[in-house]
Amino acid sequence: MAVRIAQNAFRGLVCINKPYGVTSSQQTQLVKDVLAPHVHCSRDPQTKRRRRLKVGHGGTLDPFATGVLVIGVGKDTKRLHGDLLQHRKVYRVRGRLGVETDTYDFEGKIVVSKPYDHVTAETITKLLAFLPRSYNQIPPQFSARTVDGVKLYHHARHGTVTSEMLETASKGVEIYDIKLLGFQ
């Protein structure tokens, strides 16, 4: 016998280790598909339509990124936009020296290529010490940040991104700790 739970009693937060190549929306839909059959959704008294299980994520992770994606279920989706996600986050980054792409990620077309034989782990470590710990981060054109309700990557695909849009989408960032973990 299957157990069905009333929609208003079904709530909480789910932390998912989002795999590489999956969008945040795809991962959220997967959680919804798994949970929905177990939830009894009542009908809206005005429209008589069956209500849907509310599921949302706390912020878009790049499809190339792996890591924790916080997903809210039911009434707890509202908690995602409060102070819950304002805590410190940890990022690990892997980069390739000597190239720049038109999308600022490894899928883009290489637009600049420079020698980097002179760069050493010691050089990078010294440079990291001089990085500002607090600054205004301007997102890349191919970003999920929105300007006037439209994601930047939509503008980028149509060639309509302006420097004003990128400035509007910028965000204050604070770095608490930064270190080189490896160099090959």
LINVEN-V781952 format. One record per residue. N is the residue number from 1. RES is the residue in three letters. PSI is psi in whole degrees, 0 to 359 (999 if undefined). NEAR is the number of other ideal C-beta (glycine too) atoms within 10 Angstrom. Layout:
# LINVEN-V781952
n=N res=RES psi=PSI near=NEAR
n=N res=RES psi=PSI near=NEAR
This chain:
# LINVEN-V781952
n=1 res=MET psi=129 near=3
n=2 res=ALA psi=140 near=5
n=3 res=VAL psi=129 near=6
n=4 res=ARG psi=136 near=12
n=5 res=ILE psi=139 near=13
n=6 res=ALA psi=140 near=10
n=7 res=GLN psi=317 near=19
n=8 res=ASN psi=345 near=13
n=9 res=ALA psi=351 near=10
n=10 res=PHE psi=104 near=20
n=11 res=ARG psi=162 near=16
n=12 res=GLY psi=184 near=12
n=13 res=LEU psi=139 near=14
n=14 res=VAL psi=128 near=17
n=15 res=CYS psi=120 near=10
n=16 res=ILE psi=138 near=18
n=17 res=ASN psi=92 near=9
n=18 res=LYS psi=126 near=22
n=19 res=PRO psi=163 near=13
n=20 res=TYR psi=139 near=10
n=21 res=GLY psi=359 near=10
n=22 res=VAL psi=135 near=16
n=23 res=THR psi=161 near=16
n=24 res=SER psi=322 near=21
n=25 res=SER psi=319 near=13
n=26 res=GLN psi=319 near=12
n=27 res=GLN psi=320 near=20
n=28 res=THR psi=317 near=22
n=29 res=GLN psi=323 near=12
n=30 res=LEU psi=315 near=14
n=31 res=VAL psi=317 near=19
n=32 res=LYS psi=317 near=17
n=33 res=ASP psi=325 near=11
n=34 res=VAL psi=318 near=11
n=35 res=LEU psi=324 near=18
n=36 res=ALA psi=318 near=14
n=37 res=PRO psi=343 near=9
n=38 res=HIS psi=3 near=12
n=39 res=VAL psi=129 near=19
n=40 res=HIS psi=112 near=14
n=41 res=CYS psi=123 near=17
n=42 res=SER psi=172 near=10
n=43 res=ARG psi=144 near=10
n=44 res=ASP psi=127 near=10
n=45 res=PRO psi=333 near=6
n=46 res=GLN psi=313 near=6
n=47 res=THR psi=345 near=8
n=48 res=LYS psi=9 near=7
n=49 res=ARG psi=150 near=9
n=50 res=ARG psi=131 near=11
n=51 res=ARG psi=151 near=13
n=52 res=ARG psi=154 near=11
n=53 res=LEU psi=127 near=18
n=54 res=LYS psi=124 near=17
n=55 res=VAL psi=133 near=21
n=56 res=GLY psi=160 near=18
n=57 res=HIS psi=160 near=22
n=58 res=GLY psi=6 near=20
n=59 res=GLY psi=140 near=12
n=60 res=THR psi=128 near=16
n=61 res=LEU psi=139 near=19
n=62 res=ASP psi=141 near=16
n=63 res=PRO psi=334 near=18
n=64 res=PHE psi=347 near=10
n=65 res=ALA psi=147 near=17
n=66 res=THR psi=155 near=14
n=67 res=GLY psi=188 near=15
n=68 res=VAL psi=125 near=12
n=69 res=LEU psi=118 near=23
n=70 res=VAL psi=125 near=16
n=71 res=ILE psi=129 near=24
n=72 res=GLY psi=144 near=23
n=73 res=VAL psi=137 near=20
n=74 res=GLY psi=220 near=18
n=75 res=LYS psi=341 near=14
n=76 res=ASP psi=356 near=18
n=77 res=THR psi=332 near=18
n=78 res=LYS psi=331 near=13
n=79 res=ARG psi=338 near=16
n=80 res=LEU psi=335 near=16
n=81 res=HIS psi=8 near=13
n=82 res=GLY psi=218 near=8
n=83 res=ASP psi=357 near=7
n=84 res=LEU psi=317 near=14
n=85 res=LEU psi=13 near=13
n=86 res=GLN psi=3 near=8
n=87 res=HIS psi=168 near=6
n=88 res=ARG psi=145 near=7
n=89 res=LYS psi=157 near=10
n=90 res=VAL psi=132 near=8
n=91 res=TYR psi=141 near=8
n=92 res=ARG psi=132 near=9
n=93 res=VAL psi=139 near=7
n=94 res=ARG psi=131 near=8
n=95 res=GLY psi=168 near=7
n=96 res=ARG psi=125 near=10
n=97 res=LEU psi=150 near=11
n=98 res=GLY psi=357 near=12
n=99 res=VAL psi=152 near=14
n=100 res=GLU psi=136 near=12
n=101 res=THR psi=163 near=16
n=102 res=ASP psi=344 near=15
n=103 res=THR psi=359 near=14
n=104 res=TYR psi=24 near=13
n=105 res=ASP psi=179 near=12
n=106 res=PHE psi=350 near=12
n=107 res=GLU psi=341 near=11
n=108 res=GLY psi=170 near=14
n=109 res=LYS psi=132 near=7
n=110 res=ILE psi=123 near=12
n=111 res=VAL psi=340 near=10
n=112 res=VAL psi=136 near=9
n=113 res=SER psi=126 near=9
n=114 res=LYS psi=152 near=8
n=115 res=PRO psi=149 near=8
n=116 res=TYR psi=19 near=11
n=117 res=ASP psi=333 near=7
n=118 res=HIS psi=348 near=6
n=119 res=VAL psi=131 near=13
n=120 res=THR psi=168 near=11
n=121 res=ALA psi=321 near=11
n=122 res=GLU psi=319 near=10
n=123 res=THR psi=313 near=12
n=124 res=ILE psi=316 near=13
n=125 res=THR psi=317 near=13
n=126 res=LYS psi=319 near=11
n=127 res=LEU psi=323 near=11
n=128 res=LEU psi=328 near=12
n=129 res=ALA psi=337 near=8
n=130 res=PHE psi=357 near=6
n=131 res=LEU psi=141 near=9
n=132 res=PRO psi=143 near=9
n=133 res=ARG psi=349 near=10
n=134 res=SER psi=126 near=9
n=135 res=TYR psi=170 near=12
n=136 res=ASN psi=112 near=10
n=137 res=GLN psi=121 near=10
n=138 res=ILE psi=124 near=15
n=139 res=PRO psi=158 near=17
n=140 res=PRO psi=161 near=19
n=141 res=GLN psi=321 near=20
n=142 res=PHE psi=77 near=21
n=143 res=SER psi=155 near=20
n=144 res=ALA psi=356 near=18
n=145 res=ARG psi=147 near=18
n=146 res=THR psi=150 near=15
n=147 res=VAL psi=121 near=19
n=148 res=ASP psi=40 near=7
n=149 res=GLY psi=3 near=5
n=150 res=VAL psi=131 near=11
n=151 res=LYS psi=142 near=16
n=152 res=LEU psi=323 near=21
n=153 res=TYR psi=335 near=17
n=154 res=HIS psi=315 near=14
n=155 res=HIS psi=318 near=20
n=156 res=ALA psi=319 near=17
n=157 res=ARG psi=334 near=12
n=158 res=HIS psi=3 near=8
n=159 res=GLY psi=28 near=7
n=160 res=THR psi=12 near=11
n=161 res=VAL psi=134 near=20
n=162 res=THR psi=162 near=11
n=163 res=SER psi=329 near=8
n=164 res=GLU psi=321 near=9
n=165 res=MET psi=315 near=20
n=166 res=LEU psi=321 near=18
n=167 res=GLU psi=319 near=11
n=168 res=THR psi=323 near=14
n=169 res=ALA psi=358 near=20
n=170 res=SER psi=161 near=14
n=171 res=LYS psi=141 near=9
n=172 res=GLY psi=133 near=8
n=173 res=VAL psi=142 near=11
n=174 res=GLU psi=129 near=9
n=175 res=ILE psi=121 near=12
n=176 res=TYR psi=329 near=9
n=177 res=ASP psi=142 near=7
n=178 res=ILE psi=133 near=12
n=179 res=LYS psi=154 near=7
n=180 res=LEU psi=122 near=13
n=181 res=LEU psi=337 near=7
n=182 res=GLY psi=161 near=7
n=183 res=PHE psi=123 near=12
n=184 res=GLN psi=999 near=4
